Amino acid sequence: MSSGSKKYFDTTTTLGRILAFLAVSGLCGVLVAGLMTPAVALTGNAASGATETLSTAVPSNLTEAQPGQASKIVAADGSVIATLFSENRTDVPLDKMSPNIKNAIVAIEDYRFYQHGGVDPLGILRALVTDAGGGRQGASTLTQQYVTNALNEQLIAQGQSADIVLNGQKSVSDKLREMELSIGLEQKFSKDQILAGYLNIVPFNANAYGIQAASQYFFSEDAKDLTLPQGALLAGLVNGPAYFDPSQHPDRAKDRRNLVLDAMLQHGYITKSQHDDAVKSPIQLKLNPPRQGCPYSTAPYFCDYVLHQILNDPAYGKDTTARLQKVMLGGLTIKTTLDPRLQGPAQAQVDATAGSNPDQWGASLVTVQPGTGQVLAMAQNSRMVDGQGSGFVTSYNFNVDSTDPGGSDLGGAGGYQPGSTMKPVTLAAWLNEGKPTNQVVDASQRRYGADFPWKSTCGPVHGVFDSTVPGSTDLQNDSEGYYRPMTVRAGIYNSINTATFASAADLNDFCDIQRAADAMGMHDGAGSGKKLDLSTLGNLLGGTNVAPMTMANAFATFASGGTYCAPMSITEVDDVKGQKIGGQTSQCQPGALSKDVAAAATNVLQDVATKGSGLLIPQKLDVPDAMKTGTNNENSQTWVVGYTRGLATASYFGEALNGPSARMGRDVTVNGKFYPVVDGAYIAGPQWATYMQQVAQYYDHGDFDTPPQSLITGDAGTADGGTGTQPSTGTTDGGSGTPSPANGTDTGTTGPGNGNGNGNGNGNGNG
């Protein structure tokens, strides 16, 4: 060996190993003093200069650091909706751990735990001798193991998992630092505190960190209920969680368990009889793998919506990575507005509507509470992962916007064309101008050309319906019998396109429609704070995508007497110590619509169920309700949005992922039933009514407010259209029969940018 590589100590010999250890320790005299200090001094309140130095060597962030713990999202009643974690861990105090696991872990890992001061010199010497003889024995005490795990948890929490150094890779300086911290740690904490910390931090397998999670994973038991054989089995696991995994290697696990039992007998923790009985017992597992994450939630898409909101909120971290880390490691309790009494029926109903359909039509329900904006239920017929009883797998949430107002992802599909469910917005503008619902408008008017004299104070009205203009058509209804004067009320409950346009034409200010939509919180399903463009004619009939939650919340403004409340889903977020760190509060605007306008609009929408398209829904509520149906141009996106005093729900059925023109909602078979055309009242309607029948009882379901006569009566003229006289209804509101030839013949484009204005003039007024 050259002089340049000469070793001062030959660490391949026993003496060399001991000399190397003592020499390095000699360079750290304080550490040597700590090693040799009696345990009683180290674990008490020693006041010597040496021990004070060692005590202050313990970084506060080590002693205060919390190991990663599972977060949970809970419903309004406290029931768990989902757990989220990188490390499945739930801390429990020492008195909630069975003596069998406490004694077993000390016996096998560090039987001198209660005699040493954090580092065991006898254990080190014993390990060196064993290693020299060709064997292998660790010398780390439980305190040292705790320090190692705590340091690793710090690195994980800081996003530095790659910097973790495994035991076999540690340098001499790493080990010295570990020893120094261990001695200092025992200056600050009792043995019981250290043992509890160790048992709460140590990994037992990839899905179980800490003794509570391990007990639940392997035995479906709490840590306090572990039997002697179970405690010994888990104590044996920490030496090699994968190698001794009893579910994968039962023979190895049993041998290791029995070795633990031998150690417990040797060190006086159990009697010979207890030992022998435990050794004879078979390994009996009751595996309970954690189903973590939103895909395994009882409300997967609501869970996903909540998680997206947390990840978008600076209150939970400087960026998305930091916020995700807080959720996955922080042991948060995220309290939500979800009502399990509603969520269960909602999920069951969308599954009954189209739970398994090879054509992958989407079905969804979302309910908000009027007057608070709290989201009470959110369900759809797809699943986030395969193998859960549905062949329709997607991560997209049918019920919410694509992005939040700031442009951050919400996981939503971006909404759907609401069709005639937009017509109550024009009704609200009409009522807000003090006009009565029984006033007659000229629904025979079908041509709205470029020179039509709209009264608009906020800018021009875009689009035309004029067959003399190339590429345009006159405004069309689904039924020929409705091109005639009628009351505004009849125009709404029979869902007549020409009546809606005649109402808009008679407004003192066309801009009042935009103002009503804004007051009701309606916006583009793309999110990002984008308003609906109601200066474009086609959009009066539902040409722009709106998310179901937005529609439900808008109608909740009617139900609440004109108070608009922004949707909210998170009531409180608590950290692992139970301290509140976030949450949402109701953001409400009383008087967004006047009470009189809300009451009068509700009065009209009640007629939908008794005189109009609601007649086609066989299920009837036995409490007061109001609703509006809607169908888009291709019959591919269909709705019922309705409410009681206490619940507002949007029910959707249709093409959920590929845009309204991807396919027609015609000649469709759903659950074995054939539909020549799909209308809002045909599938979305029964879905809404069946669900609301089950859940209306849980919230206010009394009578609606009585509107003032000034908004009901007036010169009604001669032409309330009545019911039952339409010659052909097809997919229109108000009856059944052969589809009108006019249905679906519109050749314009859908959306607000159609220059000729006829893009949604026909189909989006259907239903």
Disulfide bonds with the S-S distance in Angstrom:
Cys294-Cys303 2.06
Cys458-Cys511 2.01
Cys565-Cys588 2.08
